[in-house]
């Protein structure tokens, strides 16, 4: 009777590095627990060497010819791998830039514009990029140059030495859009 592949059988496969009898290569390059090269040996011999030391034979690189295996404690090896992955993920999270968006219309009052400028300053203090979006609707499209004047007012409210442009103010569809970032010292 043929055995069918099912999701259940696939989920039983162990995740993580191959170790001991899971290694299917006939010959492997073995690195000792102290880091010294033992050499290319049959997989069974490598497993026996590892078991004699009370450790496991773990595949480190399956792309090499022959595959590279190391004699280590499997639990410690997996723990170290997870720790490295978390450190890499943490560094990637720290290097991401977050963009906040501020939108306001062409007919915004001066006091409301001051409030928006204060929001932008707060975002700069938190090291966020800010996307300024000024949408134009209906008849306002006839006087699109008013958006540039409004943006100039906003620039006057912000300190020129606290930010720099990622993208200069430009027309994108029916909006004036610009991305600015804080200057880090």
C-alpha positions as CSV (number, residue, x, y, z in Angstrom):
1,X,0.0,0.0,0.0
2,X,1.4,3.4,-1.0
3,X,1.8,6.1,1.6
4,X,0.3,9.4,0.7
5,X,1.8,12.7,1.6
6,X,-0.5,14.8,3.8
7,X,-0.2,18.0,5.6
8,X,0.0,16.0,8.8
9,X,3.1,14.1,7.6
10,X,4.7,17.3,6.5
11,X,4.1,19.0,9.8
12,X,5.9,16.2,11.6
13,X,9.2,17.2,10.0
14,X,11.5,18.7,12.5
15,X,12.4,22.4,12.0
16,X,16.0,23.5,12.6
17,X,19.4,22.1,11.8
18,X,19.9,18.5,10.7
19,X,21.7,16.5,13.3
20,X,23.0,12.9,13.9
21,X,20.9,10.4,11.9
22,X,18.9,13.1,10.0
23,X,22.0,13.8,8.0
24,X,21.6,12.0,4.6
25,X,25.0,12.8,3.1
26,X,27.3,9.7,2.9
27,X,30.5,11.8,3.7
28,X,30.8,15.0,5.7
29,X,33.6,17.4,6.6
30,X,33.7,17.3,10.4
31,X,34.8,20.2,12.7
32,X,35.5,19.3,16.3
33,X,33.9,20.8,19.4
34,X,37.1,22.9,19.9
35,X,37.0,24.2,16.3
36,X,39.8,22.0,14.9
37,X,39.3,20.3,11.5
38,X,38.9,16.5,11.9
39,X,38.5,15.9,8.1
40,X,36.2,14.3,5.7
41,X,34.7,11.1,7.1
42,X,31.6,8.9,6.6
43,X,28.6,10.3,8.4
44,X,28.4,7.2,10.7
45,X,31.9,7.7,11.9
46,X,31.2,11.4,12.7
47,X,28.1,10.4,14.7
48,X,30.2,7.9,16.7
49,X,32.9,10.5,17.4
50,X,30.2,13.0,18.6
51,X,28.4,10.4,20.8
52,X,31.7,9.3,22.4
53,X,32.1,13.0,23.5
54,X,28.5,13.1,24.7
55,X,27.6,15.7,21.9
56,X,25.7,15.8,18.6
57,X,26.8,16.0,15.0
58,X,25.1,19.1,13.6
59,X,25.1,20.1,9.9
60,X,26.3,23.7,9.7
61,X,26.5,24.1,5.9
62,X,24.7,21.9,3.5
63,X,25.7,23.9,0.4
64,X,29.4,22.9,0.7
65,X,30.8,19.8,-1.0
66,X,30.9,17.7,1.1
67,X,28.5,19.2,3.7
68,X,30.2,20.7,6.8
69,X,29.1,19.3,10.2
70,X,30.2,20.4,13.6
71,X,30.4,18.4,16.9
72,X,28.4,20.5,19.4
73,X,25.6,20.3,22.0
74,X,22.4,20.6,19.9
75,X,20.5,22.6,22.6
76,X,23.3,25.1,23.0
77,X,23.7,25.4,19.2
78,X,20.0,26.1,18.7
79,X,20.0,28.6,21.5
80,X,22.9,30.5,20.0
81,X,21.2,30.5,16.6
82,X,18.0,32.0,18.0
83,X,20.0,34.6,19.8
84,X,21.8,35.6,16.6
85,X,18.5,35.8,14.7
86,X,17.0,38.1,17.4
87,X,20.0,40.4,17.3
88,X,19.8,40.6,13.5
89,X,16.1,41.3,13.7
90,X,16.6,44.0,16.4
91,X,19.2,45.8,14.3
92,X,16.9,45.7,11.3
93,X,14.1,47.2,13.4
94,X,16.3,49.9,14.6
95,X,17.4,50.9,11.1
96,X,13.9,51.2,9.7
97,X,12.7,54.7,9.1
98,X,9.1,55.5,10.1
99,X,7.2,58.1,8.1
100,X,4.4,60.1,9.6
101,X,2.0,61.9,7.4
102,X,0.5,65.4,8.0
103,X,-2.4,66.5,5.8
104,X,-4.0,69.9,5.6
105,X,-6.1,71.8,3.1
106,X,-5.2,75.0,1.2
107,X,-7.6,77.1,3.3
108,X,-6.2,76.2,6.7
109,X,-6.2,79.0,9.3
110,X,-2.9,80.3,10.6
111,X,-3.5,79.0,14.1
112,X,-4.2,75.5,12.7
113,X,-1.0,75.7,10.6
114,X,0.9,76.5,13.8
115,X,-0.6,73.4,15.4
116,X,0.5,71.3,12.4
117,X,4.0,72.8,12.6
118,X,4.2,71.8,16.3
119,X,3.2,68.3,15.4
120,X,5.9,68.1,12.8
121,X,8.5,69.4,15.4
122,X,7.3,66.7,17.8
123,X,7.8,64.0,15.0
124,X,11.3,65.4,14.4
125,X,12.2,65.1,18.1
126,X,11.1,61.4,17.9
127,X,13.4,61.0,14.7
128,X,10.5,60.3,12.3
129,X,10.4,61.3,8.7
130,X,7.4,63.5,7.9
131,X,5.4,63.4,4.7
132,X,3.6,66.7,4.2
133,X,0.5,66.3,2.0
134,X,-1.6,69.3,0.8
135,X,-4.5,67.9,-1.3
136,X,-6.3,70.3,-3.7
137,X,-10.0,69.8,-4.6
138,X,-12.4,71.3,-7.1
139,X,-11.8,74.9,-8.0
140,X,-8.7,75.1,-5.9
141,X,-6.9,73.3,-8.8
142,X,-7.0,76.5,-10.8
143,X,-4.9,78.2,-8.1
144,X,-2.4,75.4,-7.4
145,X,0.3,78.0,-6.7
146,X,-1.4,78.7,-3.4
147,X,-0.2,75.3,-2.2
148,X,3.4,76.4,-2.7
149,X,2.8,79.6,-0.8
150,X,1.2,77.6,2.0
151,X,4.2,75.3,2.1
152,X,6.5,78.4,2.3
153,X,4.5,79.5,5.4
154,X,5.1,76.1,6.9
155,X,8.8,76.3,6.2
156,X,8.9,79.7,8.0
157,X,7.3,78.1,11.1
158,X,9.9,75.3,11.1
159,X,13.5,76.0,11.9
160,X,15.5,75.6,8.7
161,X,18.5,74.0,10.5
162,X,16.3,71.2,12.0
163,X,15.3,69.5,8.9
164,X,16.3,68.6,5.3
165,X,14.4,67.4,2.3
166,X,14.2,63.8,1.3
167,X,12.0,64.9,-1.7
168,X,11.3,68.5,-2.5
169,X,7.7,69.8,-2.7
170,X,6.3,68.5,-5.9
171,X,2.9,68.0,-7.5
172,X,1.7,64.5,-7.4
173,X,-1.8,64.2,-8.9
174,X,-4.0,66.7,-7.1
175,X,-1.7,67.2,-4.2
176,X,1.5,68.9,-3.2
177,X,3.7,66.3,-1.5
178,X,7.1,66.6,0.2
179,X,9.0,64.3,2.5
180,X,11.3,65.9,5.1
181,X,13.5,64.4,7.7
182,X,15.2,65.7,10.9
183,X,18.9,66.6,10.8
184,X,20.6,64.3,13.3
185,X,23.6,65.8,15.1
